[in-house]
Amino acid sequence: MTKLSTPVVSISALQEQMVMKVYPNPGKANVTLELSSPDRTKVDVVLQNTAGQVLRVLHQNWSVTNGENHLSLNLANLEAGAYWIVVKGEGILLPRPLQIVR
């Protein structure tokens, strides 16, 4: 009998307490990323297509403070469609869907 093991995916305590919103969604040209964090950290914000390919790094080494943080994103040159906004950092992976309409 072969025993299958499931990989363990660890979610940091910081990520468990973070709240991320992207609005307006659907959006047209400008959207706001709101990230509430219980602690200071640095993250990257990337735009991915629905296949998970990174299309663009929207912000690198964003210094997030504890509390509510806002980042304005200009996406005017994107084609209409479905995307993912992903916040990545040490022990942090927060994806949110984004629909762009024209």
N, CA, C and O atoms as a DFTB+ gen file, in Angstrom:
408 C
 N C O
     1  1       0.843      -1.180       0.000
     2  2       0.000       0.000       0.000
     3  2       0.886       1.239       0.000
     4  3       1.793       1.362       0.823
     5  1       0.620       2.151      -0.920
     6  2       1.374       3.389      -1.016
     7  2       0.663       4.468      -0.221
     8  3      -0.541       4.685      -0.355
     9  1       1.446       5.133       0.606
    10  2       0.882       6.205       1.422
    11  2       1.192       7.544       0.753
    12  3       2.351       7.863       0.491
    13  1       0.165       8.305       0.487
    14  2       0.337       9.617      -0.119
    15  2       0.412      10.667       0.964
    16  3      -0.363      10.650       1.920
    17  1       1.342      11.571       0.806
    18  2       1.427      12.657       1.783
    19  2       1.005      13.953       1.118
    20  3       1.284      14.184      -0.059
    21  1       0.347      14.772       1.864
    22  2      -0.108      16.068       1.389
    23  2       0.866      17.117       1.884
    24  3       1.163      17.168       3.078
    25  1       1.375      17.965       0.982
    26  2       2.290      19.004       1.445
    27  2       1.579      19.961       2.396
    28  3       0.410      20.296       2.208
    29  1       2.295      20.383       3.397
    30  2       1.743      21.318       4.372
    31  2       2.032      22.726       3.890
    32  3       3.179      23.072       3.604
    33  1       1.007      23.521       3.802
    34  2       1.153      24.916       3.410
    35  2       1.014      25.748       4.670
    36  3       0.003      25.679       5.369
    37  1       2.031      26.527       4.948
    38  2       2.034      27.322       6.168
    39  2       1.545      28.732       5.880
    40  3       1.986      29.371       4.925
    41  1       0.658      29.194       6.689
    42  2       0.178      30.567       6.612
    43  2       0.691      31.279       7.850
    44  3       0.455      30.839       8.975
    45  1       1.385      32.365       7.636
    46  2       1.949      33.082       8.771
    47  2       0.845      33.721       9.604
    48  3      -0.251      33.997       9.117
    49  1       1.167      33.946      10.864
    50  2       0.216      34.611      11.758
    51  2      -0.104      36.009      11.236
    52  3      -1.228      36.492      11.377
    53  1       0.897      36.654      10.632
    54  2       0.681      37.990      10.081
    55  2      -0.346      37.945       8.955
    56  3      -1.254      38.774       8.911
    57  1      -0.209      36.978       8.041
    58  2      -1.156      36.865       6.925
    59  2      -2.562      36.585       7.421
    60  3      -3.529      37.111       6.871
    61  1      -2.688      35.765       8.454
    62  2      -4.016      35.442       8.987
    63  2      -4.744      36.683       9.479
    64  3      -5.975      36.720       9.482
    65  1      -3.996      37.702       9.894
    66  2      -4.612      38.906      10.442
    67  2      -4.738      40.036       9.417
    68  3      -5.352      41.064       9.700
    69  1      -4.165      39.849       8.242
    70  2      -4.233      40.889       7.214
    71  2      -5.573      40.835       6.490
    72  3      -6.144      39.764       6.283
    73  1      -6.059      42.008       6.113
    74  2      -7.288      42.113       5.329
    75  2      -6.953      42.927       4.085
    76  3      -6.413      44.030       4.172
    77  1      -7.283      42.361       2.922
    78  2      -6.974      43.021       1.654
    79  2      -8.251      43.232       0.852
    80  3      -9.074      42.327       0.716
    81  1      -8.400      44.447       0.321
    82  2      -9.539      44.778      -0.540
    83  2      -9.012      45.475      -1.791
    84  3      -8.027      46.212      -1.734
    85  1      -9.671      45.236      -2.914
    86  2      -9.368      45.930      -4.161
    87  2     -10.676      46.537      -4.650
    88  3     -11.664      45.826      -4.835
    89  1     -10.682      47.860      -4.861
    90  2     -11.917      48.521      -5.287
    91  2     -11.604      49.739      -6.139
    92  3     -10.521      50.309      -6.006
    93  1     -12.519      50.160      -7.015
    94  2     -13.756      49.466      -7.365
    95  2     -13.423      48.190      -8.139
    96  3     -12.399      48.104      -8.817
    97  1     -14.279      47.243      -8.024
    98  2     -14.087      45.964      -8.697
    99  2     -15.439      45.446      -9.151
   100  3     -16.204      44.972      -8.312
   101  1     -15.776      45.511     -10.434
   102  2     -14.893      45.766     -11.556
   103  2     -14.404      47.216     -11.599
   104  3     -15.075      48.135     -11.132
   105  1     -13.209      47.387     -12.177
   106  2     -12.604      48.701     -12.290
   107  2     -12.375      49.068     -13.741
   108  3     -12.476      48.228     -14.635
   109  1     -12.061      50.359     -13.966
   110  2     -11.796      50.830     -15.330
   111  2     -10.328      51.214     -15.476
   112  3      -9.563      50.486     -16.109
   113  1      -9.928      52.327     -14.909
   114  2      -8.554      52.799     -15.086
   115  2      -7.771      52.788     -13.781
   116  3      -6.622      52.348     -13.747
   117  1      -8.381      53.264     -12.721
   118  2      -7.699      53.349     -11.433
   119  2      -8.433      52.519     -10.397
   120  3      -9.655      52.595     -10.268
   121  1      -7.672      51.729      -9.665
   122  2      -8.236      50.964      -8.555
   123  2      -7.379      51.221      -7.322
   124  3      -6.223      51.629      -7.428
   125  1      -7.954      50.981      -6.173
   126  2      -7.254      51.150      -4.908
   127  2      -7.082      49.797      -4.248
   128  3      -8.018      49.001      -4.166
   129  1      -5.875      49.553      -3.782
   130  2      -5.581      48.371      -2.983
   131  2      -5.533      48.830      -1.535
   132  3      -4.741      49.704      -1.180
   133  1      -6.371      48.248      -0.709
   134  2      -6.397      48.559       0.720
   135  2      -5.890      47.337       1.465
   136  3      -6.409      46.235       1.288
   137  1      -4.879      47.532       2.295
   138  2      -4.289      46.432       3.047
   139  2      -4.209      46.823       4.512
   140  3      -3.496      47.757       4.877
   141  1      -4.942      46.106       5.345
   142  2      -4.894      46.326       6.789
   143  2      -3.956      45.288       7.377
   144  3      -4.111      44.089       7.146
   145  1      -2.987      45.761       8.136
   146  2      -1.970      44.875       8.692
   147  2      -1.799      45.140      10.185
   148  3      -1.863      46.290      10.621
   149  1      -1.581      44.082      10.973
   150  2      -1.362      44.270      12.396
   151  2       0.083      44.650      12.722
   152  3       0.400      44.946      13.874
   153  1       0.961      44.642      11.715
   154  2       2.381      44.874      11.958
   155  2       3.025      45.490      10.724
   156  3       2.441      45.490       9.640
   157  1       4.234      46.013      10.900
   158  2       4.990      46.563       9.775
   159  2       5.617      45.420       8.987
   160  3       6.077      44.431       9.557
   161  1       5.625      45.575       7.667
   162  2       6.269      44.584       6.811
   163  2       6.499      45.194       5.437
   164  3       6.008      46.286       5.150
   165  1       7.232      44.505       4.599
   166  2       7.438      44.925       3.205
   167  2       6.865      43.854       2.303
   168  3       7.073      42.661       2.527
   169  1       6.140      44.286       1.279
   170  2       5.510      43.352       0.350
   171  2       5.687      43.846      -1.083
   172  3       5.971      45.019      -1.325
   173  1       5.514      42.927      -2.018
   174  2       5.451      43.252      -3.434
   175  2       4.009      43.075      -3.883
   176  3       3.296      42.211      -3.373
   177  1       3.583      43.891      -4.833
   178  2       2.240      43.787      -5.396
   179  2       2.397      43.482      -6.881
   180  3       3.017      44.249      -7.619
   181  1       1.830      42.352      -7.313
   182  2       1.965      41.949      -8.711
   183  2       0.598      41.752      -9.347
   184  3      -0.394      41.488      -8.668
   185  1       0.574      41.887     -10.659
   186  2      -0.622      41.639     -11.453
   187  2      -0.400      40.339     -12.204
   188  3       0.610      40.176     -12.889
   189  1      -1.343      39.412     -12.077
   190  2      -1.243      38.127     -12.761
   191  2      -2.465      37.916     -13.639
   192  3      -3.540      38.456     -13.377
   193  1      -2.278      37.117     -14.693
   194  2      -3.437      36.707     -15.477
   195  2      -4.088      35.517     -14.780
   196  3      -3.607      35.071     -13.738
   197  1      -5.157      35.007     -15.337
   198  2      -5.891      33.923     -14.672
   199  2      -5.131      32.603     -14.694
   200  3      -5.502      31.667     -13.986
   201  1      -4.068      32.515     -15.503
   202  2      -3.224      31.316     -15.521
   203  2      -2.102      31.408     -14.493
   204  3      -1.320      30.469     -14.338
   205  1      -2.021      32.544     -13.787
   206  2      -1.008      32.715     -12.756
   207  2       0.296      33.317     -13.242
   208  3       1.250      33.422     -12.472
   209  1       0.357      33.715     -14.506
   210  2       1.567      34.335     -15.033
   211  2       1.643      35.786     -14.565
   212  3       0.656      36.519     -14.631
   213  1       2.815      36.193     -14.093
   214  2       3.010      37.577     -13.667
   215  2       3.097      38.454     -14.910
   216  3       3.974      38.272     -15.754
   217  1       2.179      39.402     -15.008
   218  2       2.152      40.333     -16.134
   219  2       2.947      41.593     -15.835
   220  3       3.567      42.180     -16.722
   221  1       2.920      41.996     -14.574
   222  2       3.552      43.249     -14.188
   223  2       3.756      43.287     -12.679
   224  3       2.915      42.813     -11.915
   225  1       4.883      43.855     -12.260
   226  2       5.090      44.166     -10.847
   227  2       4.545      45.576     -10.656
   228  3       5.077      46.536     -11.213
   229  1       3.487      45.695      -9.870
   230  2       2.827      46.993      -9.687
   231  2       3.528      47.849      -8.642
   232  3       3.558      49.075      -8.748
   233  1       4.090      47.198      -7.636
   234  2       4.824      47.922      -6.593
   235  2       5.768      46.951      -5.910
   236  3       5.375      45.851      -5.524
   237  1       7.019      47.369      -5.765
   238  2       8.016      46.505      -5.139
   239  2       8.445      47.102      -3.805
   240  3       8.640      48.312      -3.686
   241  1       8.589      46.240      -2.805
   242  2       9.015      46.646      -1.457
   243  2       8.127      47.732      -0.856
   244  3       8.623      48.711      -0.299
   245  1       6.813      47.554      -0.971
   246  2       5.860      48.483      -0.363
   247  2       5.993      48.361       1.146
   248  3       5.810      47.278       1.702
   249  1       6.307      49.456       1.806
   250  2       6.447      49.470       3.264
   251  2       5.075      49.633       3.893
   252  3       4.525      50.733       3.950
   253  1       4.540      48.528       4.358
   254  2       3.221      48.506       4.980
   255  2       3.395      48.764       6.473
   256  3       4.238      48.143       7.119
   257  1       2.601      49.677       7.017
   258  2       2.636      49.949       8.452
   259  2       1.467      49.243       9.122
   260  3       0.565      48.743       8.449
   261  1       1.487      49.206      10.447
   262  2       0.327      48.598      11.101
   263  2      -0.854      49.540      10.936
   264  3      -0.715      50.760      11.018
   265  1      -2.010      48.950      10.702
   266  2      -3.206      49.733      10.419
   267  2      -3.570      49.629       8.955
   268  3      -3.200      48.674       8.272
   269  1      -4.301      50.625       8.480
   270  2      -4.817      50.621       7.116
   271  2      -3.839      51.312       6.166
   272  3      -3.381      52.422       6.436
   273  1      -3.526      50.651       5.062
   274  2      -2.617      51.164       4.044
   275  2      -3.349      51.196       2.712
   276  3      -4.144      50.303       2.415
   277  1      -3.084      52.226       1.906
   278  2      -3.742      52.362       0.599
   279  2      -2.695      52.555      -0.490
   280  3      -1.704      53.262      -0.307
   281  1      -2.936      51.911      -1.622
   282  2      -2.064      52.042      -2.779
   283  2      -2.950      52.248      -3.999
   284  3      -3.810      51.419      -4.297
   285  1      -2.737      53.360      -4.707
   286  2      -3.509      53.651      -5.912
   287  2      -2.798      53.016      -7.102
   288  3      -1.596      53.206      -7.288
   289  1      -3.546      52.262      -7.904
   290  2      -2.979      51.545      -9.042
   291  2      -3.604      52.054     -10.333
   292  3      -4.824      52.032     -10.488
   293  1      -2.765      52.513     -11.259
   294  2      -3.237      52.965     -12.563
   295  2      -3.166      51.781     -13.519
   296  3      -2.078      51.334     -13.885
   297  1      -4.315      51.282     -13.917
   298  2      -4.402      50.125     -14.806
   299  2      -5.075      50.492     -16.124
   300  3      -5.693      49.645     -16.770
   301  1      -4.953      51.758     -16.519
   302  2      -5.639      52.261     -17.708
   303  2      -5.214      51.549     -18.987
   304  3      -6.002      51.462     -19.928
   305  1      -3.983      51.038     -19.041
   306  2      -3.519      50.423     -20.285
   307  2      -3.765      48.914     -20.344
   308  3      -3.269      48.245     -21.250
   309  1      -4.518      48.377     -19.396
   310  2      -4.869      46.952     -19.433
   311  2      -6.077      46.726     -20.326
   312  3      -6.984      47.557     -20.394
   313  1      -6.075      45.604     -21.001
   314  2      -7.258      45.212     -21.764
   315  2      -8.345      44.757     -20.802
   316  3      -8.050      44.321     -19.689
   317  1      -9.582      44.856     -21.222
   318  2     -10.689      44.350     -20.407
   319  2     -10.478      42.857     -20.180
   320  3     -10.048      42.135     -21.079
   321  1     -10.787      42.407     -18.971
   322  2     -10.633      40.986     -18.686
   323  2     -10.477      40.712     -17.210
   324  3     -10.621      41.602     -16.372
   325  1     -10.178      39.461     -16.905
   326  2     -10.026      39.001     -15.522
   327  2      -8.547      38.902     -15.171
   328  3      -7.738      38.409     -15.957
   329  1      -8.211      39.377     -13.980
   330  2      -6.832      39.395     -13.502
   331  2      -6.817      39.038     -12.013
   332  3      -7.861      38.888     -11.379
   333  1      -5.610      38.908     -11.483
   334  2      -5.395      38.741     -10.044
   335  2      -4.413      39.803      -9.579
   336  3      -3.374      40.014     -10.205
   337  1      -4.739      40.466      -8.490
   338  2      -3.793      41.323      -7.780
   339  2      -3.278      40.464      -6.630
   340  3      -4.064      39.945      -5.837
   341  1      -1.956      40.315      -6.542
   342  2      -1.375      39.436      -5.526
   343  2      -0.368      40.221      -4.699
   344  3       0.536      40.856      -5.241
   345  1      -0.535      40.171      -3.376
   346  2       0.419      40.753      -2.441
   347  2       1.288      39.612      -1.933
   348  3       0.789      38.617      -1.408
   349  1       2.617      39.777      -2.099
   350  2       3.566      38.732      -1.706
   351  2       4.602      39.317      -0.759
   352  3       5.085      40.432      -0.955
   353  1       4.932      38.554       0.258
   354  2       5.975      38.943       1.186
   355  2       6.426      37.720       1.952
   356  3       6.001      36.604       1.652
   357  1       7.278      37.917       2.932
   358  2       7.758      36.791       3.725
   359  2       6.598      36.198       4.523
   360  3       6.083      36.826       5.447
   361  1       6.195      34.983       4.155
   362  2       5.077      34.319       4.821
   363  2       3.720      34.881       4.439
   364  3       2.722      34.606       5.105
   365  1       3.675      35.678       3.354
   366  2       2.427      36.337       2.946
   367  2       2.161      36.055       1.471
   368  3       3.039      36.239       0.627
   369  1       0.963      35.614       1.172
   370  2       0.506      35.443      -0.206
   371  2      -0.994      35.711      -0.203
   372  3      -1.787      34.857       0.191
   373  1      -1.374      36.910      -0.648
   374  2      -2.776      37.326      -0.629
   375  2      -3.248      37.638      -2.045
   376  3      -2.967      38.727      -2.545
   377  1      -3.951      36.729      -2.706
   378  2      -4.492      37.007      -4.038
   379  2      -5.929      37.518      -3.961
   380  3      -6.713      37.065      -3.127
   381  1      -6.266      38.463      -4.834
   382  2      -7.638      38.939      -4.961
   383  2      -7.966      39.071      -6.441
   384  3      -7.148      39.574      -7.211
   385  1      -9.157      38.624      -6.852
   386  2      -9.538      38.757      -8.257
   387  2      -9.849      40.214      -8.591
   388  3     -10.299      40.985      -7.743
   389  1      -9.597      40.566      -9.847
   390  2      -9.891      41.909     -10.337
   391  2     -10.438      41.796     -11.749
   392  3      -9.863      41.115     -12.599
   393  1     -11.539      42.462     -11.987
   394  2     -12.144      42.503     -13.322
   395  2     -11.960      43.910     -13.870
   396  3     -12.342      44.884     -13.221
   397  1     -11.375      44.024     -15.068
   398  2     -11.230      45.313     -15.743
   399  2     -12.273      45.381     -16.853
   400  3     -12.396      44.461     -17.661
   401  1     -13.021      46.482     -16.882
   402  2     -14.042      46.690     -17.911
   403  2     -13.707      47.963     -18.680
   404  3     -13.080      48.877     -18.146
   405  1     -14.123      48.010     -19.908
   406  2     -13.902      49.205     -20.745
   407  2     -15.210      49.704     -21.267
   408  3     -15.247      50.699     -21.990
